[in-house]
């Protein structure tokens, strides 16, 4: 792990522990900034957690990779070659997206490990309140570490459901510069994640979080931990525990699936748009307000991206250059088969919440507007990591194993919430494969551009009998392949070549 994990940048922390995000270009050796200088009290741990650990979280590489590699996007009118190789399934160990995904999550893991090490070196808490703070900081940190490992496993493990298969590298300490660790089995990684999540759940104090501004959807709460457990066990195929924790989330969410009224578009035809719907300041529509970040809606856990400030990326710039409009020089637009799936549901708010009204309908250029900007920044939005709709679709997947009617009910609940008039038809599934195929369809529409499609296909595609589903018009070259066999080795990311070169003990994934 000499290339990435051992050389993760340690932030230059001022006396106030205000942290600057410069990891991408200021990687220094471990120990150049000493922990005893940074960490002296429990309050220092808390400031490092919020100023360094939380701010290291980012999944935009996964979002962009998923959109371009699978079937979420078409080449936009301003694309002059950006990511065309990836769009045509060129994927190897030199992939920048694989490297970025690997580095980002191991940066987070290293920071958590540093915080945990420091917690054993500072003076012990001297009163009950300080002890609660101490426990809560460690709990949130370990939940974040678990999230990072779940993310790594979902892309780099050869088979998440097989505990004996290769997972990623298990790093539970601040590594020495000369450490070279091999990959662990999935079983070892999952046991470590389970322990982190259990510790976090047992030690998070909701009252402390409420009093210290850690109770919003930007922080690791008990509800978020249950959601992470539901996601993890779904990925592992343990549907009994996935269902248990998904039900816990719904019971404690405190909000319903975000509704599509009032102020639905009120369309007469597919080209009719309601200008009020696109006004971030005055739009009362709850679903659109969730995407403009004027209300949290059903968001369970999001990454905060303020309209201004350091260390915050512009998520919409993954798809466009200037604005999320036709004249904003879009590099990628809606994939046409994804658009067809979206519009197959009548009176669906997502038709308007996800697509900008300047779209060129005649030429089938549908501009991605799921991230319409916030405040003075037209490209910046919070990154939604877990939403309640995902939990409903996890429950649908769980029920598809044994009760097809219940599975259909959960899918219908999501579709009902997205209708601005009327209700959805209850699906009828003849067998599990039909149910999984429809669940994947709904996940494709509801969770598009949020980084789910690649992982969903690699874990469910073979059982559901589906793979990448592109329209021939998604690329300017008609001979470009429209899909990959679902068993293709490229449905697992390669271990980055820089990691291989710096760590000869590590084993590459098959095919690379």
matplotlib code that plots the C-alpha trace (Angstrom):
import matplotlib.pyplot as plt

x = [0.0, 3.1, 1.7, -1.7, -2.4, 1.1, 1.5, -2.0, -1.6, -1.7, -3.4, -1.6, -3.9, -3.9, -4.4, -8.1, -7.9, -9.5, -8.6, -7.7, -8.5, -5.2, -4.8, -4.7, -1.5, 0.2, 0.9, 3.6, 5.2, 3.5, 4.9, 5.9, 3.0, 3.0, -0.2, 0.8, 0.8, -2.6, -4.5, -4.5, -8.1, -11.4, -12.5, -9.5, -10.8, -14.2, -12.8, -10.6, -13.7, -15.8, -12.9, -10.9, -12.7, -16.2, -14.7, -12.7, -15.8, -16.5, -18.1, -18.1, -15.6, -18.0, -20.9, -19.1, -17.6, -21.0, -22.8, -20.3, -19.5, -23.0, -26.2, -27.0, -25.6, -25.4, -22.5, -23.6, -23.4, -20.3, -18.3, -15.1, -13.7, -14.1, -14.3, -15.1, -12.8, -14.5, -17.9, -16.7, -15.7, -12.0, -11.1, -7.7, -5.4, -4.5, -8.1, -8.1, -11.6, -10.4, -7.4, -9.5, -12.1, -9.3, -7.4, -10.4, -11.7, -8.3, -7.7, -10.8, -9.8, -6.3, -7.8, -10.1, -7.2, -5.2, -8.0, -8.4, -4.7, -4.7, -7.7, -5.5, -2.8, -4.7, -5.7, -8.7, -12.0, -12.4, -16.2, -19.3, -20.0, -16.5, -16.8, -20.0, -18.2, -15.2, -17.4, -19.6, -16.6, -15.1, -18.5, -19.1, -15.5, -15.9, -19.2, -17.5, -14.7, -17.3, -18.9, -15.6, -15.0, -18.5, -17.8, -14.4, -15.9, -18.7, -16.3, -13.1, -14.2, -14.5, -17.7, -19.3, -21.4, -18.5, -16.7, -13.7, -13.3, -10.8, -11.8, -9.7, -6.8, -7.7, -6.0, -6.9, -3.8, -1.9, 0.5, 4.3, 5.9, 7.3, 4.1, 3.0, -0.3, -2.0, -5.7, -7.9, -10.8, -14.3, -15.1, -12.3, -13.4, -17.1, -16.3, -14.3, -17.2, -19.7, -17.7, -17.3, -21.0, -21.9, -19.6, -21.0, -24.6, -23.9, -22.0, -23.7, -25.7, -28.7, -29.0, -25.4, -25.7, -28.8, -27.0, -23.9, -25.3, -24.5, -28.1, -28.8, -28.5, -24.9, -23.8, -23.6, -26.7, -28.2, -30.6, -27.7, -26.0, -29.1, -29.2, -25.6, -26.3, -29.3, -27.1, -24.2, -26.3, -28.2, -24.9, -23.9, -27.1, -28.1, -31.7, -32.9, -30.6, -31.0, -34.8, -34.4, -32.3, -34.3, -37.4, -35.5, -34.7, -38.3, -39.5, -37.0, -36.8, -39.2, -40.2, -42.1, -40.9, -40.7, -44.0, -44.4, -47.0, -47.9, -46.9, -46.6, -45.7, -49.3, -48.4, -50.6, -47.9, -44.4, -42.9, -44.9, -42.9, -43.8, -41.3, -42.2, -41.1, -37.6, -37.4, -35.3, -36.3, -40.1, -40.8, -43.0, -42.6, -41.0, -39.2, -37.6, -36.7, -34.7, -32.6, -32.0, -31.1, -33.7, -35.1, -33.6, -36.7, -36.1, -32.3, -30.9, -27.2, -25.7, -22.3, -22.5, -21.4, -22.0, -22.6, -19.3, -16.3, -13.2, -13.0, -16.3, -16.6, -19.2, -21.1, -23.0, -19.7, -19.4, -21.9, -21.8, -19.4, -21.1, -24.8, -27.3, -28.9, -28.6, -26.5, -24.3, -22.1, -23.2, -20.7, -23.1, -26.9, -29.6, -29.1, -32.1, -33.1, -32.9, -35.1, -37.6, -37.7, -38.3, -41.1, -42.8, -44.4, -47.1, -47.3, -43.9, -42.2, -38.8, -39.4, -39.2, -37.0, -34.2, -34.3, -33.8, -36.6, -34.1, -33.6, -33.8, -36.7, -36.8, -33.2, -33.5, -31.0, -32.2, -30.0, -29.3, -30.7, -30.7, -28.1, -29.4, -27.2, -27.7, -27.4, -24.9, -23.3, -25.1, -23.1, -22.9, -25.3, -25.1, -24.3, -27.1, -25.5, -28.6, -32.2, -35.4, -36.3, -33.2, -34.4, -37.8, -36.1, -33.9, -37.0, -38.5, -35.3, -35.5, -39.2, -38.5, -36.7, -39.9, -42.9, -43.5, -46.6, -44.8, -41.9, -44.5, -46.0, -42.6, -41.9, -45.4, -44.8, -41.8, -43.7, -46.8, -44.6, -43.2, -46.6, -47.9, -51.4, -52.9, -51.4, -49.1, -50.4, -49.4, -46.8, -47.5, -44.5, -44.6, -41.3, -38.2, -36.4, -39.3, -39.4, -35.6, -35.8, -38.5, -36.6, -33.5, -35.6, -36.9, -33.5, -32.2, -34.7, -34.9, -31.2, -29.8, -26.7, -26.2, -23.6, -25.7, -26.1, -22.7, -22.9, -26.5, -25.7, -22.6, -24.5, -28.0, -27.6, -27.0, -29.8, -32.2, -31.0, -30.1, -26.9, -25.9, -28.8, -27.8, -29.5, -27.6, -27.8, -26.0, -22.7, -21.8, -20.1, -22.8, -20.5, -19.8, -21.0, -24.3, -23.7, -21.3, -21.9, -22.9, -20.1, -17.4, -14.4, -14.9, -17.8, -15.2, -12.8, -9.0, -6.7, -4.9, -1.6, 0.1, -0.9, 0.3, 3.7, 4.2, 2.9, 4.0, 2.1, -1.2, -3.1, -4.8, -8.4, -8.9, -8.8, -6.5]
y = [0.0, 2.2, 4.3, 5.3, 4.4, 5.0, 8.4, 9.9, 13.6, 14.7, 18.1, 21.3, 22.0, 25.4, 26.0, 25.9, 22.7, 24.3, 21.9, 22.6, 20.0, 19.6, 15.8, 15.7, 17.6, 17.8, 14.2, 14.1, 11.4, 10.1, 11.8, 15.2, 16.6, 15.0, 13.8, 15.2, 18.7, 18.2, 16.2, 17.3, 17.2, 15.5, 18.7, 18.4, 14.9, 16.4, 19.2, 16.8, 14.5, 17.3, 19.3, 16.4, 13.0, 14.1, 16.4, 13.6, 11.7, 11.8, 9.4, 11.6, 9.3, 6.4, 8.5, 9.6, 6.2, 4.5, 7.0, 6.8, 3.1, 1.8, 3.1, 6.4, 8.9, 9.7, 11.8, 15.5, 18.1, 19.7, 16.4, 16.6, 13.3, 13.5, 9.9, 8.4, 5.5, 4.6, 5.0, 2.4, 0.0, 0.7, -0.2, -1.2, -0.9, 2.6, 3.9, 7.2, 6.4, 3.2, 5.0, 7.9, 5.6, 3.6, 6.7, 8.6, 5.9, 4.9, 8.6, 8.5, 5.2, 6.6, 9.7, 7.6, 5.4, 8.5, 9.8, 6.5, 6.3, 9.8, 9.0, 6.6, 9.2, 12.2, 12.6, 10.5, 12.3, 13.8, 14.1, 12.4, 15.0, 14.8, 11.0, 11.2, 13.5, 11.1, 8.1, 9.8, 11.1, 7.6, 6.1, 8.5, 8.0, 4.2, 4.5, 6.6, 4.0, 1.3, 3.3, 3.6, -0.1, -0.9, 1.4, -0.2, -3.7, -2.8, -2.0, -4.0, -7.3, -10.1, -11.4, -9.6, -12.6, -15.0, -14.6, -16.6, -14.3, -11.5, -8.2, -5.1, -4.3, -4.2, -1.2, -0.7, 1.3, 4.3, 2.4, 2.7, 4.0, 0.5, -1.5, -3.6, -5.4, -8.0, -8.1, -9.7, -12.0, -10.6, -12.4, -10.5, -7.2, -7.7, -8.8, -5.6, -3.5, -5.2, -4.5, -0.8, -0.4, -2.2, 0.0, 3.1, 2.2, 1.4, 4.6, 7.3, 9.5, 11.1, 13.7, 14.7, 14.9, 17.1, 19.5, 19.6, 20.0, 16.4, 15.3, 16.3, 14.2, 15.3, 13.2, 9.5, 8.9, 5.6, 5.9, 6.1, 3.2, 1.0, 2.2, 1.2, -2.2, -2.7, -1.8, -4.0, -7.1, -6.6, -6.5, -9.7, -11.5, -11.7, -10.7, -11.5, -9.0, -6.5, -6.5, -6.1, -3.0, -1.5, -1.8, -0.1, 2.8, 3.3, 3.1, 5.8, 7.9, 10.6, 11.5, 9.7, 9.2, 12.7, 13.5, 15.0, 17.6, 20.5, 22.4, 19.5, 20.5, 20.2, 19.2, 18.8, 17.3, 16.1, 19.4, 21.6, 22.9, 24.9, 27.7, 27.9, 24.3, 25.3, 28.3, 27.2, 30.1, 29.8, 26.3, 24.5, 21.1, 18.9, 16.5, 19.3, 21.1, 18.1, 18.3, 22.1, 21.5, 23.9, 21.1, 17.7, 15.7, 12.0, 12.2, 9.9, 10.7, 13.4, 14.9, 18.7, 20.8, 24.5, 27.0, 28.6, 27.4, 25.3, 21.7, 21.4, 20.0, 20.8, 17.6, 18.8, 19.5, 15.7, 16.1, 19.7, 22.6, 25.8, 25.2, 22.4, 23.9, 23.2, 26.3, 25.3, 23.1, 19.7, 16.9, 14.1, 14.0, 11.5, 8.0, 7.4, 4.1, 5.5, 8.3, 5.8, 3.9, 7.2, 8.3, 4.9, 5.9, 8.5, 11.7, 11.0, 14.0, 12.7, 13.5, 17.2, 17.0, 15.2, 16.9, 20.6, 22.4, 23.8, 20.2, 19.8, 17.3, 17.2, 16.0, 13.8, 15.8, 15.7, 17.8, 16.2, 18.5, 16.2, 18.5, 22.0, 24.0, 25.9, 29.5, 31.4, 28.2, 26.6, 23.4, 22.6, 20.4, 18.1, 14.6, 12.2, 9.0, 7.3, 8.2, 6.6, 5.4, 3.2, 1.6, 0.8, -0.8, -2.8, -4.1, -5.0, -6.9, -8.7, -9.6, -10.8, -13.8, -15.2, -12.9, -11.5, -9.6, -7.8, -7.0, -5.4, -3.3, -1.7, -0.9, 0.6, 2.7, 4.4, 4.9, 6.3, 8.9, 10.0, 10.5, 14.0, 12.8, 9.3, 6.2, 3.5, 0.1, -2.7, -4.9, -8.6, -10.8, -14.4, -15.3, -13.9, -13.1, -10.9, -9.2, -8.5, -7.2, -4.7, -3.7, -3.0, -1.0, 1.1, 1.5, 2.6, 5.4, 6.5, 6.3, 7.4, 9.7, 8.7, 6.0, 2.8, 1.3, -0.4, -2.0, -3.0, -4.7, -6.6, -8.0, -8.6, -8.5, -12.2, -13.4, -10.9, -11.6, -8.0, -6.1, -2.7, -1.4, 1.4, 2.9, 3.0, 6.8, 7.1, 7.3, 9.1, 5.9, 3.4, 0.4, 1.0, -2.1, -1.4, -3.8, -6.2, -9.8, -9.6, -12.0, -9.8, -9.2, -5.4, -5.6, -5.5, -2.6, -3.2, -2.7, 0.6, 0.0, 2.5, 0.3, -2.8, -1.1, 0.1, -3.0, -6.3, -8.4, -7.3, -9.5, -8.0, -8.8, -11.3, -10.0, -7.0]
z = [0.0, -0.3, -3.1, -1.7, 1.9, 3.3, 1.7, 2.4, 3.0, 6.6, 6.7, 7.8, 10.8, 12.4, 16.1, 15.6, 13.6, 10.6, 7.8, 4.1, 1.5, -0.5, -0.6, -4.4, -4.7, -1.3, -0.2, 2.5, 4.5, 7.7, 10.8, 9.3, 11.3, 14.7, 16.4, 19.7, 18.2, 16.6, 19.2, 22.8, 24.0, 23.1, 21.5, 19.1, 18.1, 17.4, 15.3, 13.3, 12.7, 11.3, 9.6, 8.1, 8.2, 7.1, 4.4, 2.9, 2.0, -1.8, -4.3, -7.4, -9.1, -8.7, -9.9, -13.1, -13.8, -13.4, -15.6, -18.5, -18.3, -18.0, -19.7, -18.0, -20.5, -24.2, -25.5, -25.3, -28.0, -26.5, -26.0, -27.9, -26.7, -23.0, -21.5, -24.9, -24.2, -21.0, -22.7, -25.2, -22.3, -22.3, -18.7, -17.4, -14.4, -15.4, -15.1, -13.3, -11.9, -10.3, -8.9, -7.6, -6.0, -4.3, -3.1, -1.9, 0.4, 1.7, 2.5, 4.6, 6.3, 7.1, 8.7, 10.8, 11.9, 12.8, 14.9, 16.7, 17.4, 18.8, 21.0, 23.0, 23.4, 24.8, 28.5, 29.5, 29.7, 33.2, 33.4, 32.0, 29.3, 28.0, 27.9, 25.9, 23.4, 23.3, 22.6, 20.1, 18.1, 17.9, 17.0, 14.1, 12.9, 12.9, 11.0, 8.4, 8.1, 7.6, 4.8, 3.1, 3.2, 2.0, -1.0, -1.7, -1.5, -3.9, -6.7, -6.1, -4.5, -6.9, -5.4, -2.4, -1.5, -1.1, 2.2, 0.8, -2.2, -2.3, -0.9, -0.5, 1.8, 5.5, 7.2, 10.8, 11.9, 10.6, 8.3, 8.3, 5.1, 4.4, 5.1, 2.2, 3.0, 0.9, 0.1, 2.7, 2.2, 2.1, 5.3, 7.1, 5.7, 6.5, 10.0, 10.5, 9.0, 11.2, 14.3, 13.3, 12.8, 16.0, 18.0, 16.3, 16.9, 20.6, 21.3, 19.3, 21.6, 19.9, 22.7, 22.3, 18.5, 18.8, 21.2, 19.2, 15.7, 14.6, 14.2, 10.6, 7.5, 7.1, 10.0, 11.0, 13.1, 14.3, 11.3, 8.9, 10.5, 10.0, 6.4, 5.9, 7.4, 5.1, 2.1, 3.2, 3.8, 0.6, -1.3, 0.6, -0.2, 3.5, 2.9, 6.4, 8.1, 5.2, 5.7, 9.5, 9.2, 6.3, 8.4, 11.2, 8.9, 7.8, 11.5, 12.5, 9.4, 10.7, 7.1, 4.3, 0.7, -0.6, -2.4, -5.8, -4.9, -4.5, -7.6, -10.0, -13.5, -14.6, -18.1, -21.1, -23.3, -22.9, -24.1, -21.7, -18.8, -15.7, -15.0, -11.4, -10.9, -11.8, -9.5, -6.6, -4.4, -4.8, -5.9, -3.3, -4.9, -2.2, -4.6, -6.6, -3.4, -2.3, -5.4, -5.1, -1.5, -0.2, 1.9, 2.9, 1.9, 2.3, 2.4, 5.1, 4.6, 2.3, 1.8, 2.5, -0.4, 0.6, -2.2, -1.3, 0.7, 0.5, -0.4, -2.1, -5.7, -8.3, -8.9, -12.0, -13.7, -14.1, -16.9, -18.1, -18.5, -17.3, -16.4, -16.5, -19.6, -23.3, -23.8, -20.8, -23.0, -21.8, -22.2, -21.4, -21.5, -20.7, -22.2, -24.5, -23.1, -19.5, -20.8, -22.2, -18.9, -17.1, -19.3, -19.3, -16.0, -16.7, -14.7, -13.1, -11.4, -12.3, -15.9, -14.9, -11.8, -13.7, -17.1, -17.9, -19.8, -22.3, -23.6, -27.4, -27.5, -31.3, -31.5, -28.4, -26.4, -22.8, -20.5, -17.1, -14.3, -11.3, -9.8, -10.7, -8.4, -5.2, -4.2, -6.3, -7.6, -10.6, -10.6, -6.9, -4.8, -1.8, -2.8, -1.7, -0.4, 1.0, 0.4, 1.7, -1.7, -1.8, 1.5, 0.0, -3.0, -0.7, 0.9, -2.5, -3.3, 0.1, -0.4, -4.0, -2.5, -0.8, -1.3, -4.7, -3.7, -0.9, -3.4, -5.8, -2.9, -2.1, -5.8, -6.1, -3.0, -4.7, -8.0, -6.2, -4.4, -7.8, -9.4, -9.3, -10.1, -9.8, -8.5, -10.0, -11.0, -8.7, -10.5, -10.9, -10.9, -12.1, -10.6, -8.8, -12.0, -13.2, -9.8, -9.8, -13.3, -12.4, -9.2, -11.3, -13.6, -10.8, -9.3, -12.7, -12.9, -9.2, -8.4, -11.8, -11.6, -7.9, -8.5, -8.2, -11.7, -12.1, -8.6, -9.2, -12.5, -11.2, -8.2, -9.7, -13.4, -13.9, -11.7, -13.3, -16.8, -17.7, -18.4, -19.8, -21.9, -24.3, -27.3, -30.6, -30.6, -27.3, -29.2, -32.4, -33.6, -34.6, -34.3, -30.6, -28.6, -26.8, -23.9, -22.1, -21.1, -17.5, -16.7, -18.2, -16.0, -16.3, -13.9, -11.2, -11.1, -11.4, -8.5, -9.6, -11.3, -9.0, -6.0, -7.8, -8.6, -5.0, -3.3, -4.9, -2.3, -3.7, -6.2, -9.3, -10.2, -13.0, -16.5, -16.0]

ax = plt.figure().add_subplot(projection="3d")
ax.plot(x, y, z, "-o")
ax.set_aspect("equal")
plt.show()
